[in-house]
Amino acid sequence: MADSHSSIDFRRDVRADFPILEADLDGIRPVYLDNAATTQKPLQVLDAMHHFYAHENSNVGRSVHTLSMRATNRYQHSRERVARFLNAGDSEEIVFTKGTTESVNLVAQGFGPTVVGAGDEVLISGLEHHSNLLPWRQLCERTGATLKIAPVDGHGEVGLDSFRDRLTDRTKLVSVAHVSNVQGTVTPVAEIISLCHERGIVVVVDGAQAVAHRSVDVQALDADFYCFSAHKMYGPLGIGVLYGKAAHLARMEPLLLGGGMVRNVTYDGPLSVFPAPHLFESGTPNIAGAVGLAAAMDYLEELGLDRVAAHDADLAGRAAAGLRSLDGVTVYGAQAPQGGIVSFSVDGLHPYDVGNHLNTFGIATRTGVHCAVPFIDGLGVVGTVRASFGVYNTRDEVDLMVESLKSVEKGFWSNEHPNDRFLTT
């Protein structure tokens, strides 16, 4: 990293790869600590996408002319790159989606009804993002099943016993976040999957906050489904991945019908469709997004995912320790965070005012309920401030955030709108 206080000595100056970090925000260089919402994009990703649009742009699987064939090959190469990154058994187990939200919904609507019926149970944890809660609630409402919650402990963590105690003969599906988007809690997903598979229960993993911070091996986890978004791992917006075991994908129904997923169409009679993954990718896909995602995976693996994990955990641990040293600051979650995220509140202050104060120093954080209202309600607060870390962040930036909080004061939100959640979900 660039300064002498960096936690990891990467082979080169990582910050130089991210032009937005040199932006002028009214004379202040940005300190970007909102990586759990979306990461910034390195030149390697931007260049890969620009090269596609400048030299290979065409639709895929539609034509035999040169540009179309090049685009088709590049799109397939990207799928194969994702499969290698996850150690999937086959590239055909990789479905491109718009992001984690669409991936979870695709499983809930396309696969869920094949295993969940009236009287059955779906189990999730008490720390889930809305995108890994609402699709399962809808599935239960539509099928007559029951949604059950494995509660978190006093540290906001979900242990294996919390799941074990709530599994019954009626539990057909479990869905859980690999890493909490609120406080970086790392869930013991491998153990949960093993426990569930002993009972024949399908497990879906929301990996949105995991893939940028740690190596993920879906075969080692034995995950039935694994979902994530490119934009949270230094890739482009608007594309994500659903990994699914081939046998499960073969049982799923597509959410969208149209071009690219059918072999033959008539005005009546059964459709002749392509198998997965094409069955779930009707219409023109986000080809440039797939190219950018592949480049982001190249980038992370060049840095070394083990080193990235250590770097992000070091910054989160330093932030948690520094914040706990301040009077009136409460840090939520583990004593030594491992997920690259720290969530906190300041006594008597609305998180919006804390976030606005940090912004005057050029520090970008997330404030509010982080699309996890039930979990935040369980903490007994209106919301939190969330600092989340990436490969370009440094210890000096962490220390600046902590030091800046020493001068924070009440503002508009603390005085006028203590319970308002406008724009927070």
Sequence and secondary structure as in RCSB ss.txt:
>XXXX:A:sequence
MADSHSSIDFRRDVRADFPILEADLDGIRPVYLDNAATTQKPLQVLDAMHHFYAHENSNVGRSVHTLSMRATNRY
QHSRERVARFLNAGDSEEIVFTKGTTESVNLVAQGFGPTVVGAGDEVLISGLEHHSNLLPWRQLCERTGATLKIA
PVDGHGEVGLDSFRDRLTDRTKLVSVAHVSNVQGTVTPVAEIISLCHERGIVVVVDGAQAVAHRSVDVQALDADF
YCFSAHKMYGPLGIGVLYGKAAHLARMEPLLLGGGMVRNVTYDGPLSVFPAPHLFESGTPNIAGAVGLAAAMDYL
EELGLDRVAAHDADLAGRAAAGLRSLDGVTVYGAQAPQGGIVSFSVDGLHPYDVGNHLNTFGIATRTGVHCAVPF
IDGLGVVGTVRASFGVYNTRDEVDLMVESLKSVEKGFWSNEHPNDRFLTT
>XXXX:A:secstr
  STT SS  SS GGGG GGGG  BTTB  EE BTTT     HHHHHHHHHHHHHT   SSS  SHHHHHHHHHH
HHHHHHHHHHHT S GGGEEEESSHHHHHHHHHHHTHHHH  TT EEEEETT  GGGTHHHHHHHHHHT EEEEE
   TTS   HHHHHTT  TTEEEEEEESB TTT  B  HHHHHHHHHTTT EEEEE TTTTTTS   HHHHT SE
EEEEGGGTTS TT EEEEE HHHHTT   S  STTSEEE  SSS  EE  TTGGG  SS  HHHHHHHHHHHHHH
HHH HHHHHHHHHHHHHHHHHHHHTSTTEEEES SS  SSEEEEEETT  HHHHHHHHHTTTEE EEE TT HHH
HHHHTSS EEEEE  TT  HHHHHHHHHHGGG    HHHHH TT  TT  
